[in-house]
Amino acid sequence: MSLAHIHPTRPTHVNRPELNLVPPVAAPRIRAVPTGTEARGFVLYVGIDEAKAAAAGTSLNRIVEALKALAAEIAPSAETYAAVALAPEGAGGRDVDVVRLALQDPAALAQRRAEPEELDRAQSGVVVDISRKRVILDNETAALTYKEFELLQYLVLREGRTIDRAEIVSSLWNSADEEDTPNERTIDVHVRRLRSKLGRYEDIVRTVRGVGYRFDRHADVAIRQSTTPSPDLF
């Protein structure tokens, strides 16, 4: 047989799936994840208040449910947890920044801590700093007790709403307190002490005769808040 009649052998395709599998491509590593750790999930901060959601024809609850449904569709094994970010009414700043601070985003908190302390000294009037549990009056820190600050903070976070004495007692005192649980009239004493330390700004805590007390914000009153307990309301 001549060489002209010898045909080169061609590779035969074998239809065996186990031999034709393409090796899986490793997922690209997230740059923010340090070596030796692994990503177990992520947080998506959504900045929108109830009024803006309503203006868009929706609600916070519907947005949350839609995002949860999308996560379940893309990855059925994904677990979700939604938390609402709370802030005093009228708090300034971008919605998403307020959300990040309220939910204690590490990067947002680090940026806030890096702000120069000169901002505190430059602020005249009243600064109720909820994040640092202090009140600054004309650039001087007021000597409020823990309970006095708690009382003021409770009113501030419910700005514009009159709080009756019974609610203050039930919310700020419990059996674990060292002092005896006060009656409603004892609240008046605590409010008087608080007002005396607020000095010329004492009228930010208003008395509503026959009902209770209310916090009224003035033009020279600033509220700072970076962390707020935010339960899963959805």
VEXKE-57632 format. One record per residue: residue number from 0; z, x, y negated of N, C-alpha, C in turn. Coordinates in steps of 0.001 Angstrom, whole numbers. Each point is the difference from the previous one (the first is absolute). Layout:
! VEXKE-57632
R:NUM:Z:X:Y:Z:X:Y:Z:X:Y
...
//
This chain:
! VEXKE-57632
R:0:0:857:1186:0:-857:-1186:0:891:-1234
R:1:-935:-320:-901:-93:810:-1203:1048:-402:-998
R:2:245:906:-897:1000:-282:-1033:-439:-1136:-878
R:3:-1337:-270:-52:-491:-1067:-864:463:-1360:472
R:4:349:-93:1300:431:-1284:545:1514:-144:25
R:5:717:950:-538:1466:-83:-16:454:-531:-1350
R:6:617:-1152:11:476:-610:-1248:1469:330:-216
R:7:337:316:-1239:1435:294:-259:852:-1231:254
R:8:1177:256:492:911:-1098:305:595:-570:-1283
R:9:-80:-1306:-187:547:-654:-1168:1371:-579:306
R:10:913:65:-967:1329:-554:257:-72:-1502:188
R:11:666:-448:984:28:-1429:324:1183:-659:-687
R:12:-233:-1126:-726:1082:-724:-689:852:-738:1029
R:13:1249:224:-12:914:-651:929:725:-1114:-742
R:14:-178:-1201:455:611:-1150:-684:1425:-200:498
R:15:868:953:-361:1419:-88:371:814:28:-1289
R:16:578:-1136:-386:712:-88:-1291:1063:1057:-194
R:17:692:362:1088:1083:960:-152:-499:1386:-373
R:18:-1304:227:223:-566:1292:-341:-682:-4:-1370
R:19:-259:-1200:-532:-724:-116:-1260:893:-376:-1185
R:20:1327:23:176:920:-377:-1073:-29:1029:-1126
R:21:9:-492:-1215:83:883:-1154:1466:253:-300
R:22:425:1237:-109:1427:263:-248:438:-648:-1299
R:23:1176:-600:-27:476:-670:-1208:171:987:-1149
R:24:-320:-466:-1200:144:828:-1189:1420:-173:-546
R:25:683:1114:-194:1368:-60:-507:-6:-538:-1426
R:26:971:-865:-293:103:-565:-1349:316:1115:-987
R:27:-629:-26:-1162:288:1051:-999:1454:-45:-428
R:28:588:1159:-147:1410:67:-362:182:-330:-1478
R:29:1016:-835:-270:305:-372:-1374:644:1192:-689
R:30:-553:386:-1137:476:1204:-680:1468:-82:-392
R:31:476:-1225:-311:1378:-154:-474:1027:114:1119
R:32:-463:56:1249:926:67:1134:244:1458:364
R:33:1224:510:-169:278:1407:312:-133:281:1495
R:34:-265:1234:309:-74:420:1391:1341:-239:685
R:35:-61:-500:1221:1224:-288:741:475:-1427:-153
R:36:-695:-778:-822:336:-1423:-156:-1236:-829:304
R:37:187:-1279:121:-1117:-895:261:104:-1232:-884
R:38:-1141:-556:-364:-22:-1215:-809:292:-1200:895
R:39:967:-816:-392:373:-1164:796:-350:-1320:-694
R:40:-649:94:-1142:-360:-1201:-728:-266:350:-1455
R:41:-101:-997:-826:-271:241:-1410:545:-1158:-821
R:42:77:221:-1304:438:-1030:-933:-1125:-249:-993
R:43:-304:-1262:-232:-976:-386:-1012:740:-758:-1095
R:44:107:607:-1178:689:-650:-1107:-981:-911:-741
R:45:345:-1258:-124:-842:-967:-699:738:-469:-1248
R:46:-573:270:-1154:636:-377:-1259:-580:-1284:-551
R:47:700:-1110:174:-422:-1284:-555:1221:-918:-32
R:48:222:-651:-1134:1147:-908:-59:-435:-1417:352
R:49:963:-902:83:-289:-1360:446:-941:-721:-960
R:50:161:239:-1302:-849:-663:-984:-1456:437:141
R:51:-224:1307:185:-1371:499:143:-616:-487:1302
R:52:804:-83:1049:-515:-514:1272:-416:-1467:-156
R:53:830:-783:-685:-319:-1411:-208:-1262:-161:-837
R:54:-151:875:-1026:-1196:-62:-845:-1256:312:801
R:55:151:793:1062:-1129:346:864:-211:-1034:1104
R:56:796:-1082:-40:-147:-1054:991:620:301:1340
R:57:1008:867:6:641:352:1256:1499:150:-223
R:58:690:621:918:1435:233:-103:331:1288:717
R:59:1184:549:-288:401:1230:677:58:-215:1507
R:60:495:-1165:410:123:-269:1433:-1372:-5:683
R:61:-1006:-611:-656:-1343:-44:592:-621:1388:80
R:62:244:822:-1010:-527:1367:27:617:775:1153
R:63:1316:-136:154:691:703:1089:-530:-453:1356
R:64:-134:-1316:182:-475:-509:1289:-1423:472:287
R:65:-848:84:-1039:-1370:467:199:-26:1467:413
R:66:849:824:-637:45:1417:361:555:197:1408
R:67:995:-797:361:535:79:1361:-1064:-388:1024
R:68:-762:-1062:-297:-1046:-440:921:-1088:1067:144
R:69:-346:662:-1114:-1005:1059:49:476:1160:867
R:70:1266:392:-153:540:1092:814:-25:-367:1477
R:71:344:-1255:317:-3:-448:1398:-1410:-31:578
R:72:-984:-310:-861:-1392:-43:457:-532:1402:269
R:73:308:923:-875:-500:1368:159:730:731:1118
R:74:1315:-153:45:823:685:1013:1064:-972:492
R:75:-280:-723:1072:938:-1024:493:1395:519:309
R:76:128:1286:280:1321:544:341:811:391:-1232
R:77:-605:-110:-1182:698:406:-1221:1142:-952:-311
R:78:1126:556:-409:1149:-783:-427:59:18:-1522
R:79:312:-1142:-604:21:-83:-1456:1352:-490:-503
R:80:319:397:-1215:1233:-417:-663:-293:-65:-1487
R:81:222:-1135:-600:-296:-170:-1423:1300:-146:-775
R:82:98:682:-1133:1185:-72:-857:-441:-317:-1414
R:83:736:-868:-660:-331:-350:-1375:773:903:-956
R:84:-651:465:-1038:630:873:-986:547:-849:-1143
R:85:1282:145:-286:649:-778:-1052:219:856:-1237
R:86:-139:-603:-1162:231:686:-1271:445:-1034:-1026
R:87:743:420:-1005:417:-941:-1042:-1216:-628:-679
R:88:116:-1252:-388:-1088:-664:-698:-327:752:-1287
R:89:-1285:181:-240:-422:687:-1209:-3:1507:106
R:90:281:550:1186:-7:1455:168:-1390:536:-300
R:91:-89:1043:-803:-1289:548:-401:-605:892:1066
R:92:-1173:532:-302:-670:910:916:-1010:-699:879
R:93:-837:809:664:-991:-558:915:695:-621:1203
R:94:-566:-1092:505:612:-694:1135:192:933:1190
R:95:-1013:795:316:92:843:1183:1058:1085:-173
R:96:205:479:-1229:1042:998:-236:1388:-615:167
R:97:159:-1232:-492:1273:-705:179:285:-186:1482
R:98:-1032:-362:765:156:-205:1446:405:1298:688
R:99:-663:1100:-332:296:1276:650:1440:436:-267
R:100:459:-189:-1235:1374:379:-328:995:-924:689
R:101:-282:-1293:-22:927:-966:596:152:218:1494
R:102:-1079:406:665:39:221:1452:241:1461:363
R:103:417:787:-1007:453:1375:204:-1067:905:598
R:104:-1207:-91:-533:-1055:920:404:419:1417:-381
R:105:89:928:957:499:1352:-305:-752:684:-1131
R:106:-1339:-133:-14:-779:665:-1041:315:-588:-1378
R:107:157:-1313:-75:305:-637:-1283:1397:372:-475
R:108:955:54:933:1363:369:-362:63:1454:-473
R:109:-745:876:680:-17:1413:-390:-578:156:-1400
R:110:-1043:-762:-292:-612:76:-1326:972:-494:-1072
R:111:743:-1055:330:952:-533:-971:1130:986:-261
R:112:479:663:1078:1075:981:-178:-464:1184:-837
R:113:-1304:262:35:-542:1139:-749:-141:-292:-1481
R:114:166:-1273:-401:-115:-327:-1418:1113:705:-766
R:115:-287:559:-1156:1009:741:-751:1162:-870:-427
R:116:1214:555:64:1192:-724:-403:-4:-314:-1489
R:117:-863:663:-763:-67:-291:-1426:-350:-1444:-268
R:118:-655:-664:958:-338:-1403:-189:1252:-845:-134
R:119:1073:379:714:1262:-725:-101:584:162:-1396
R:120:-19:1228:-496:615:260:-1294:-812:-577:-1156
R:121:-1297:-243:260:-850:-535:-1063:83:-1517:-101
R:122:634:-645:991:54:-1451:21:1232:-504:-740
R:123:-221:-670:-1103:1118:-612:-716:171:-1423:498
R:124:1059:-665:-442:265:-1350:474:712:26:1339
R:125:-335:-951:847:651:-137:1306:-995:317:1105
R:126:404:854:925:-789:272:1194:858:-360:1207
R:127:-414:-1004:733:669:-356:1252:-795:670:1114
R:128:526:1095:489:-703:811:1002:520:-374:1379
R:129:-664:-949:625:439:-489:1307:-181:1066:1071
R:130:-1049:810:-122:-257:1021:1010:1116:1028:69
R:131:647:296:-1150:1055:1015:-37:1387:-601:-241
R:132:70:-1321:8:1282:-696:-132:753:422:-1258
R:133:-662:-140:-1143:648:379:-1251:-577:-811:-1152
R:134:757:-48:-1091:-444:-659:-1221:117:1007:-1136
R:135:-1077:146:-775:-28:932:-1119:-44:-804:-1295
R:136:958:262:-873:79:-684:-1287:-250:1021:-1109
R:137:-1112:-148:-695:-337:933:-1082:146:1450:445
R:138:-595:302:1174:-54:1365:545:1319:501:585
R:139:986:-881:110:1277:377:607:251:-886:1223
R:140:436:632:1100:266:-763:1211:1292:-809:-146
R:141:-92:-1291:252:1166:-875:-104:915:203:1197
R:142:1314:-75:-235:986:246:1069:297:-1288:755
R:143:-1002:-532:674:189:-1225:770:583:325:1371
R:144:868:-863:486:482:132:1373:-1097:-485:944
R:145:192:281:1280:-979:-428:999:-179:-1513:-32
R:146:1107:-727:-69:-76:-1464:24:-620:-535:-1284
R:147:260:640:-1117:-602:-442:-1265:-1512:198:31
R:148:-449:1120:566:-1440:216:97:-621:-1011:961
R:149:685:-263:1112:-500:-995:950:-183:-1349:-667
R:150:970:-386:-820:-61:-1275:-699:-1202:-40:-945
R:151:-159:1060:-790:-1131:51:-926:-1321:6:758
R:152:-72:798:1049:-1232:77:787:-359:-1352:594
R:153:1003:-728:477:-253:-1313:595:-644:-932:-1021
R:154:494:41:-1232:-560:-849:-1055:-1395:483:-408
R:155:-168:1326:-97:-1286:559:-413:-1107:-393:969
R:156:276:90:1301:-1012:-319:1006:-322:-1485:56
R:157:787:-790:-700:-252:-1447:-84:-184:-404:-1460
R:158:-691:845:-694:-193:-142:-1445:-470:-1400:-382
R:159:676:-573:-1011:-375:-1303:-505:583:-1170:759
R:160:655:267:1154:608:-1088:772:1508:27:-194
R:161:583:-1165:-232:1448:-82:-158:662:26:1370
R:162:944:919:182:689:167:1281:1413:-550:-142
R:163:363:-932:867:1353:-546:-106:1010:961:608
R:164:1252:-190:-364:1056:924:416:183:14:1508
R:165:-159:-1149:641:177:-71:1456:-1022:885:712
R:166:-1230:24:-490:-1035:836:618:332:1478:-173
R:167:488:367:-1177:361:1398:-239:1103:439:955
R:168:998:-841:164:1108:321:912:-504:177:1417
R:169:-788:-957:487:-460:52:1391:-977:1136:259
R:170:-721:426:-1040:-1013:1032:183:533:1411:-178
R:171:985:186:-869:457:1345:-334:1350:375:593
R:172:690:-947:572:1284:319:614:5:-463:1452
R:173:629:805:847:160:-390:1397:1345:496:501
R:174:293:-317:1254:1319:325:549:242:1496:109
R:175:-1070:798:-59:152:1456:124:398:655:-1317
R:176:-64:-743:-1099:371:570:-1288:1483:318:-47
R:177:318:1090:-686:1398:395:-113:806:-1010:-812
R:178:-598:-538:-1059:719:-962:-810:-156:-1392:590
R:179:946:-855:-294:-67:-1355:503:-1215:-719:-568
R:180:-551:-910:805:-1133:-770:-480:417:-810:-1218
R:181:-712:165:-1105:412:-684:-1224:-373:-1475:24
R:182:682:-769:-830:-440:-1373:-180:-1016:-18:-1134
R:183:-506:-1167:-310:-1066:-87:-991:467:470:-1378
R:184:1256:-226:-337:490:409:-1315:129:1519:-106
R:185:240:651:1145:108:1452:-17:-1337:633:-386
R:186:-1102:-695:310:-1315:492:-383:-86:154:-1505
R:187:643:-925:-726:-22:95:-1466:607:1317:-478
R:188:1057:438:692:652:1248:-370:-963:1175:210
R:189:-686:14:1141:-953:1075:294:-1129:1:-1023
R:190:-462:-1184:-388:-1080:-77:-980:474:522:-1364
R:191:1228:-343:-373:520:488:-1280:77:1519:-9
R:192:446:594:1100:66:1463:89:-1394:613:-84
R:193:-944:-628:681:-1370:488:-35:-553:-57:-1417
R:194:211:-1104:-658:-501:-154:-1369:625:1012:-950
R:195:1283:266:186:656:951:-902:-617:1381:123
R:196:-467:352:1201:-622:1308:210:-1459:22:-460
R:197:-608:-1179:-124:-1364:-75:-507:-32:108:-1521
R:198:1153:-120:-634:88:165:-1445:-853:-985:-769
R:199:-805:513:-902:-799:-880:-851:-1127:-700:749
R:200:-165:348:1276:-1009:-671:809:620:-1036:944
R:201:1220:-403:-289:717:-888:907:-701:-1336:197
R:202:-830:-406:-975:-610:-1322:108:-1155:-57:998
R:203:-298:1120:679:-1017:-100:1056:553:-777:1190
R:204:1327:-96:85:636:-844:1015:468:-1263:-710
R:205:-708:-1079:199:260:-1253:-697:937:-895:798
R:206:838:-716:-721:829:-1022:625:-676:-1354:-167
R:207:-195:-691:1104:-519:-1365:-42:1199:-904:273
R:208:493:-615:-1039:1259:-747:62:-19:-1051:1117
R:209:1052:62:798:151:-964:1079:-821:308:1239
R:210:-795:1076:-37:-850:323:1164:283:1413:508
R:211:-346:1006:-807:203:1374:454:-576:992:-980
R:212:-749:998:521:-492:1084:-836:-1484:251:257
R:213:-646:600:-1001:-1432:267:76:-298:1321:-712
R:214:-949:750:570:-475:1224:-663:-1212:-331:-850
R:215:63:365:-1282:-1122:-189:-923:-508:1357:-448
R:216:-1269:258:264:-585:1285:-394:-385:-25:-1480
R:217:361:1029:-718:-398:162:-1397:-1126:1026:-76
R:218:-557:142:-1189:-1071:984:-187:497:1419:212
R:219:1305:224:-226:552:1351:144:681:215:1348
R:220:-346:-817:995:557:130:1347:-1120:377:960
R:221:218:1062:767:-980:441:991:642:-30:1379
R:222:-780:-412:991:477:-47:1384:-797:1027:797
R:223:716:877:695:-659:975:875:412:-283:1424
R:224:-991:-69:844:286:-325:1391:-1001:693:889
R:225:478:780:979:-918:675:909:205:-424:1445
R:226:1137:-578:305:241:-423:1374:644:-1370:-2
R:227:-499:-849:887:548:-1342:146:-48:-386:1469
R:228:1109:-482:577:-68:-486:1374:-1078:-1068:113
R:229:-882:115:965:-1112:-924:115:-103:-509:1430
R:230:578:-1151:304:-33:-510:1368:-1397:-457:389
R:231:-235:-113:1299:-1300:-469:493:-28:-1509:-195
R:232:-601:-463:-1084:-18:-1425:-314:-1184:-724:637
R:233:-895:748:640:-1180:-634:566:153:-91:1513
//
